[in-house]
């Protein structure tokens, strides 16, 4: 009997679309290695792909500005809305600021940093921002590189650096109480801000429709493919402050099991489930804002100067 020939299975990637089906939905492509030379060639090919962009298809699943059909113009004429630009090594990145109702330098108030999902823009969060604004919160909407009107290309490291810059700008504003800055991220944004909390501590974190990790969303893809390996559970576990998880029971993009798994591993987090999907919003916006306001009223520290929540 001859020696059995080992088989190596590689997976197909559509390099045009960037689609990566995940290691458990692969069309198996057996390659028989008949010599040491063939084995060396395959190892060399794997290393070559890793160095020259094998992470590209996975990154295109995490960040999807190419899926956004149109970029609206900046909304002029909105009261208390200002546009700013963060200077980066890849060009300017946009961020918006909405001043909270009733706040000023003599009466600073709480603030919210918001981060959106992977097929969205800061423009899509203006209504949510206005909801916070009416409740006295100054809101910062930070864009991702390569999205909307912002320059560059997105990555976990670049976005983290930019949001550190956004936070520092917000912290410097005299209308903002530095001890009452809250993070609220939806979908990808929830993981972005959970990771930010490792370096910039918020008063509370709200994650909405957010995944447990990119690895879980990629069905266990090998780590060397995951250059943007967000791990929401790990980041929330490390954060010792108040946490709120919001999720839709009919979510078919990030299934509700992600929220339940998050709650299991981060038992101190509060969990609110709504009868909705991923992007159709809660069935009642009134209940949504009532729940968020109730959470923040309970967990936010008192204002040092005014003794108000």
TAVENTA-V429867 format. One record per run of one state. SS is the DSSP state (H for helix, E for strand, C for the rest). FROM is the first residue (numbers start at 1). TO is the last residue. If there is no record, write none. Layout:
((SS & FROM & TO) (SS & FROM & TO))
//
This chain:
((C & 1 & 6) (E & 7 & 10) (C & 11 & 13) (E & 14 & 14) (C & 15 & 18) (E & 19 & 19) (C & 20 & 28) (E & 29 & 32) (C & 33 & 35) (H & 36 & 51) (C & 52 & 55) (H & 56 & 62) (C & 63 & 64) (H & 65 & 67) (C & 68 & 80) (E & 81 & 88) (C & 89 & 90) (E & 91 & 98) (C & 99 & 103) (E & 104 & 104) (C & 105 & 106) (E & 107 & 107) (C & 108 & 108) (E & 109 & 115) (C & 116 & 121) (H & 122 & 134) (C & 135 & 137) (E & 138 & 142) (C & 143 & 155) (H & 156 & 171) (C & 172 & 175) (E & 176 & 186) (C & 187 & 187) (H & 188 & 196) (C & 197 & 203) (E & 204 & 208) (C & 209 & 212) (E & 213 & 213) (H & 214 & 217) (C & 218 & 222) (H & 223 & 225) (C & 226 & 230) (E & 231 & 231) (H & 232 & 238) (C & 239 & 241) (E & 242 & 248) (C & 249 & 256) (H & 257 & 265) (C & 266 & 269) (E & 270 & 274) (C & 275 & 284) (H & 285 & 299) (C & 300 & 309))
//
